[in-house]
Amino acid sequence: MKSIQRDIGQITYAASQTRTLELPRNFAYRQIELHLDVNITLVESTAGVVLDSMPAQFVQNIQVRANGRDVIKNIDMAGLHRMNQFRRGTRPAIATKANTAAVATTDYSVSAIIDFEMWRAVKPIDTLFNSAQLATFDLIITFGDVEACFGGAFVGVVTVHSGTLYVSAVEAVGVPANTPFLVNKEFTIEKTITAASTNEQIQLPVSNLFRSFVLKTVSDDCHVNTILNNIQLKSGTEVFVNKRAADIRDSNKTEFGLETMPNGFYYIEMVKDGRLTESLDTSQLSSLEFVLDVNVPGTTDKITIYPVELIQPPPEVK
């Protein structure tokens, strides 16, 4: 089995619009690489904030959909960019802006990788995504509006002169069409926190396996470490994780070899030895939920959860 790397195409930025790029259906996907270039002018704002990983917010949502109905990936580019940082121990390429001061016409860029092959695994190819027998395979991009990268009390004027999302892929050649693979599925759960609580519950789906979870906390559009005090992951009386949020961040910094731990992120790893058989199996569970001890430091406080769910291939018909 060998790999090929190739450009797939490009998508032109269109504010608040959804665009679809048909993906080739020849081989097994290891990853899809995204690189966004934007050219903007900003008239200075007297208030507001630049959102984390700007200009990633111009790509508001990324979906990868097979056969017109099976959504394999459903995630925002800013979240994906930061998760790439955990998975690889280094932040993907980015040329960003630190404040809302005025700029003349300026280029910004950000990169992210949609992973199919499993990172930090003993056998990464266990989750290749074979496209050879699909009827359709699409990358669906929803773009943000012209002020997508700015929040808080932002009152500046943004002009987007151009924007292009470049798409390329790394694929495995020579994979038999009927080879069974786990499906590496990613999606997003978001909840607004309206009151301090020691028992804030967020329900998760059951029936498949979970490799990991990332929790992101945002207060008034800024990533903060002041919302979460403690994180539990449990099913009924069975507790899988029960740990202070600050300790999880400290462990993440060491585990992933990061010089700086980005604010507002907590990585819950269920597979410590790289063997996907150690993933959390929920097929026999009646429920699964995060139980969180939370504060409300701002006016609008949100928690976003990014699960990595593994779907087992159907049993072979004999």
Helices and strands as residue ranges (DSSP letters): E 2-12, E 18-22, E 28-43, E 49-50, G 56-58, E 59-66, E 70-75, H 77-88, E 94-95, E 103-115, G 124-127, E 129-130, E 137-143, E 150-151, E 157-173, E 183-186, E 189-193, E 197-203, E 209-219, E 222-223, E 228-235, E 238-244, H 245-255, E 265-269, G 276-278, E 280-281, E 289-294, E 301-311
